Amino acid sequence: RVLPVELPPLSREDAKKAFAFELSRHFPFEPQEAVYDVLPTGCSCPEGGLSVWMAAAMPLSLAQEAIEASDAAGVRLKAIEPAAFAIRRYVEGANPLATPARMHLLAHGESAFAIGMNAGRMGYFRAASASWESRVDSLAASVRSFKKLLREESPLELTLSVSSIEEQEVLALKQALESVLNLRVEVRDPWRAWGLSDPGMGAASKEDCEIPAALALR
């Protein structure tokens, strides 16, 4: 899991040590039973002099199982990465957009993801399965939450990345978000962002392969 947490403005090494005392408040396991890390977002809290960090954690037992499985397959793991960061790379493509503050809204089949970036750093992540009726509300709520973190310091740009969704639904989602948020929404195709053509598969097969493909395109 990846989620935003509030920590003092420390160095990354010291912030990771400080988060050890907070980890069990955010994740259902103790620090000695976990693999975890923190990254600065560049956002600050309105009160208290704290900074917003992205914290990622997983049970140590799962990490050990992944390493053992890769060793058995003859593959050496260099790092274990949260899926949130892989999804960010998926929607940004090989050439990330250099903007002060941008929010990626990803609608993939029946799932919805919201990734907030501030000065190139991830500052917000949310994933939720949502019906069509609630998807607009869920994504709009994510945008409002991220804007609070920014404290209106930078104009926010919105990108809607879509896959496995009919073109008419994409247009309807774009228009609904623009109406609710009063912000322009740019639609992007993740495959084109990577300079790739459609793999020529059926819709169902393409839906199954896109996120794994993103992990392989590093």
Secondary structure as the mmCIF struct_conf table of DSSP 4:
data_model
#
loop_
_struct_conf.conf_type_id
_struct_conf.id
_struct_conf.beg_label_comp_id
_struct_conf.beg_label_asym_id
_struct_conf.beg_label_seq_id
_struct_conf.end_label_comp_id
_struct_conf.end_label_asym_id
_struct_conf.end_label_seq_id
STRN STRN1 VAL A 2 LEU A 7
BEND BEND1 PRO A 9 PRO A 9
HELX_RH_AL_P HELX_RH_AL_P1 ARG A 12 PHE A 19
TURN_TY1_P TURN_TY1_P1 ALA A 20 GLU A 22
HELX_RH_AL_P HELX_RH_AL_P2 LEU A 23 HIS A 26
BEND BEND2 PHE A 27 PHE A 29
HELX_RH_3T_P HELX_RH_3T_P1 PRO A 31 GLU A 33
STRN STRN2 ALA A 34 SER A 44
BEND BEND3 PRO A 46 GLU A 47
TURN_TY1_P TURN_TY1_P2 GLY A 48 GLY A 49
STRN STRN3 SER A 51 PRO A 59
HELX_RH_AL_P HELX_RH_AL_P3 LEU A 60 ALA A 72
TURN_TY1_P TURN_TY1_P3 ALA A 73 GLY A 74
BEND BEND4 LYS A 78 LYS A 78
HELX_RH_AL_P HELX_RH_AL_P4 ALA A 83 GLU A 92
BEND BEND5 ALA A 94 ASN A 95
BEND BEND6 PRO A 100 PRO A 100
STRN STRN4 ALA A 101 HIS A 108
TURN_TY1_P TURN_TY1_P4 GLY A 109 GLU A 110
STRN STRN5 SER A 111 ASN A 118
TURN_TY1_P TURN_TY1_P5 ALA A 119 GLY A 120
STRN STRN6 ARG A 121 SER A 129
HELX_RH_AL_P HELX_RH_AL_P5 TRP A 132 LEU A 150
TURN_TY1_P TURN_TY1_P6 ARG A 151 GLU A 152
BEND BEND7 GLU A 153 SER A 154
STRN STRN7 GLU A 157 SER A 163
BEND BEND8 SER A 164 ILE A 165
HELX_RH_AL_P HELX_RH_AL_P6 GLU A 167 LEU A 181
BEND BEND9 LEU A 183 LEU A 183
STRN STRN8 VAL A 185 ARG A 188
HELX_RH_AL_P HELX_RH_AL_P7 PRO A 190 ALA A 193
TURN_TY1_P TURN_TY1_P7 TRP A 194 GLY A 195
HELX_RH_AL_P HELX_RH_AL_P8 ALA A 203 ALA A 216
TURN_TY1_P TURN_TY1_P8 LEU A 217 LEU A 217
#
